[in-house]
C-alpha cells in the first residue's frame, strides 16, 4: 500500500505509512493514520487480559480432560488475539508504527481459524463417541473435509492481510483485501456447512432417544459449540463487510464496531468454547457406546449389542 507524503504541523513532509513511516502524533494529525483514530489503550488492554484468562482456562480444562488437540487450537487462537491487541496498545502510543499494524492485522484476522479448527474436529469425535451407526459418512471424512478447508482459509486470510499492508504497488491494498475477502467468505461457507453436519447428526441422535444420564453435559457441549459458531459467523460477516468497504470505509475507521464485532464477539465465542468444552461430553479413549448408561437399559445387559437402543427409523 502506497500513501503520499503529508505536510506536518511544522511544515515539513512526512511518510505516514509503511516501513519508512516517520510520522508521530507530535507532527502529524491522527487523520493521517490508516484507522483515523487512536486505538483505546484501556479497551485493548482489557481485551488482552481477558484473552489471556480465557487461554489459561482452556489450558486447565485441556490438561484435566487430556483434550490436547483442542487445547492447542484454543491456545494458538488466544495467543494470536493477545498479540493483536497488544500491538494495538503499542499503536495507541504511536498509531503510525508499521510493524505493530501489520502484526495486529494478520493476527486478529487469522485467530478465529484456530478456534474453528478445534471445533471441526469435535464433529468427528462426537460421532465416534456417541453413535457411529447414525452417521451418514465415516467420521474421519468430516475431518478431511473441514480441516483442509480451514487451512485454505488460513492461507488466504494471512496472505491477503500481509499483501494489503506490505505491498508496494498502488493496487496492493485492493488485491490483498480481495484475497482476504475470499478467505473470510470461504470460512463463512465452511462454518455453515459444519453447522449443517453437526446439527444433522445431533438431531438424529436426540430423535433416536439416545440421551445419556449425563444429559446436561451433552447439552452444554452442543449449545457451547453451536453458540460459538454463531458468534464466529457474525464476526466473519463483519470482516467481509469491513474489507469490502476498504481502508477508507466507516467500518475500519471507527473503533467501536471493531471492538464489538472483533473483540467482544470473539471473547463470547471463546467463552462458549470453554463452557461447551468437548471434555464435558467426550472422554478421550472411551466410547459412550461401550460405557454410558441410558434410561431403559440395565447395566450389564446382554440383550443389546450397543449401549444405545437402536432407532426404529
C-alpha positions, 0 to 999 in steps of 0.5 A: 500500500502506497500513501503520499507524503503529508505536510506536518504541523511544522511544515515539513513532509512526512511518510505516514505509512509503511516501513519508512513511516516517520510520522508521530502524533507530535507532527502529524494529525491522527487523520493521517493514520490508516484507522483515523483514530487512536486505538483505546489503550484501556479497551485493548488492554482489557481485551488482552487480559481477558484473552489471556484468562480465557487461554489459561482456562482452556489450558486447565480444562485441556490438561484435566480432560487430556483434550490436547488437540483442542487445547492447542487450537484454543491456545494458538487462537488466544495467543494470536488475539493477545498479540493483536491487541497488544500491538494495538496498545503499542499503536495507541502510543504511536498509531503510525508504527508499521510493524505493530499494524501489520502484526495486529492485522494478520493476527486478529484476522487469522485467530478465529481459524484456530478456534474453528479448527478445534471445533471441526474436529469435535464433529468427528469425535462426537460421532465416534463417541456417541453413535457411529451407526447414525452417521451418514459418512465415516467420521474421519471424512468430516475431518478431511473435509473441514480441516483442509478447508480451514487451512485454505482459509488460513492461507488466504486470510494471512496472505491477503492481510500481509499483501494489503499492508506490505505491498508496494504497488498502488493496487496492493491494498485492493488485491490483498483485501480481495484475497482476504475477502475470499478467505473470510467468505470461504470460512463463512461457507465452511462454518455453515456447512459444519453447522449443517453436519453437526446439527444433522447428526445431533438431531438424529441422535436426540430423535433416536432417544439416545440421551445419556444420564449425563444429559446436561453435559451433552447439552452444554457441549452442543449449545457451547459449540453451536453458540460459538459458531454463531458468534464466529459467523457474525464476526466473519460477516463483519470482516467481509463487510469491513474489507469490502468497504476498504481502508477508507470505509466507516467500518475500519475507521471507527473503533467501536464496531471493531471492538464489538464485532472483533473483540467482544464477539470473539471473547463470547465465542471463546467463552462458549468454547470453554463452557461447551468444552468437548471434555464435558461430553467426550472422554478421550479413549472411551466410547459412550457406546461401550460405557454410558448408561441410558434410561431403559437399559440395565447395566450389564445387559446382554440383550443389546449389542450397543449401549444405545437402543437402536432407532426404529427409523 
